[in-house]
Amino acid sequence: MAAPSRKNSSAAKVQAHRERLRAQGLRPIQIWVPDTRSQQFAGQAHRQSLAVARSSLADRDQDFIDAVSDLGDQ
C-alpha cells in the first residue's frame, strides 16, 4: 500500500480542524468583500473621500468619527 500523499494528509488535517471547530459550536461561513488592491476600489474610495470632505456636514461627520474612535493611549 502506498503512503498517503501530502495532499491527502493536508486535507485530513483540515477536516479534523473543521470538525473540532464544529464541536465547539462554530460553523464556517464565506464572506466576499471588495478587492482593496484593485484600481477600481482605489478610484471609488478616492471619489467618496472627496465627496465627504467637500460636504457641508464634513466637520460634523469628523466630530462623530472622532467621538467613536478608539485612539488608544492618546
C-alpha positions as CSV (number, residue, x, y, z in Angstrom):
1,M,0.0,0.0,0.0
2,A,1.3,3.5,-0.9
3,A,2.0,6.1,1.8
4,P,-0.7,8.8,2.0
5,S,0.2,11.8,-0.2
6,R,0.8,15.2,1.2
7,K,-2.4,16.4,-0.3
8,N,-4.4,13.8,1.5
9,S,-2.6,14.4,4.7
10,S,-3.3,18.2,4.5
11,A,-6.9,17.5,3.6
12,A,-7.3,15.2,6.6
13,K,-5.7,17.8,8.9
14,V,-8.1,20.5,7.6
15,Q,-11.1,18.2,8.0
16,A,-10.1,17.3,11.6
17,H,-9.6,21.0,12.3
18,R,-13.1,21.8,11.0
19,E,-14.6,19.0,13.0
20,R,-13.0,20.4,16.2
21,L,-14.4,23.8,15.4
22,R,-17.9,22.4,14.8
23,A,-17.7,20.5,18.1
24,Q,-17.1,23.9,19.7
25,G,-20.4,25.1,18.2
26,L,-18.9,27.1,15.4
27,R,-19.8,26.9,11.7
28,P,-17.9,28.1,8.6
29,I,-19.1,31.0,6.5
30,Q,-17.8,32.6,3.4
31,I,-17.7,36.4,3.1
32,W,-17.0,38.2,-0.2
33,V,-15.5,41.7,0.2
34,P,-14.3,44.3,-2.2
35,D,-10.7,43.8,-3.5
36,T,-8.9,46.7,-1.9
37,R,-5.9,46.1,-4.2
38,S,-7.9,46.9,-7.3
39,Q,-7.6,50.2,-9.2
40,Q,-11.4,50.4,-9.3
41,F,-11.6,50.2,-5.5
42,A,-8.9,52.9,-5.1
43,G,-10.7,55.2,-7.5
44,Q,-14.1,54.7,-5.9
45,A,-12.6,55.2,-2.4
46,H,-10.9,58.5,-3.6
47,R,-14.2,59.8,-5.1
48,Q,-16.1,59.0,-1.9
49,S,-13.5,60.6,0.3
50,L,-13.6,63.8,-1.8
51,A,-17.4,63.8,-1.6
52,V,-17.3,63.5,2.2
53,A,-14.6,66.1,2.6
54,R,-16.4,68.6,0.4
55,S,-19.8,68.1,2.2
56,S,-21.3,70.9,4.2
57,L,-21.5,68.4,7.0
58,A,-17.8,67.4,6.9
59,D,-17.0,68.9,10.3
60,R,-19.9,67.3,12.0
61,D,-19.1,63.9,10.4
62,Q,-15.5,64.1,11.5
63,D,-16.6,65.0,15.0
64,F,-18.7,61.9,15.1
65,I,-15.8,59.7,13.8
66,D,-13.5,61.2,16.4
67,A,-16.1,60.6,19.2
68,V,-16.5,56.9,18.3
69,S,-12.8,56.1,17.5
70,D,-10.5,54.3,19.9
71,L,-7.4,56.4,19.9
72,G,-5.5,54.1,22.3
73,D,-3.1,55.9,24.6
74,Q,-3.6,59.3,23.0
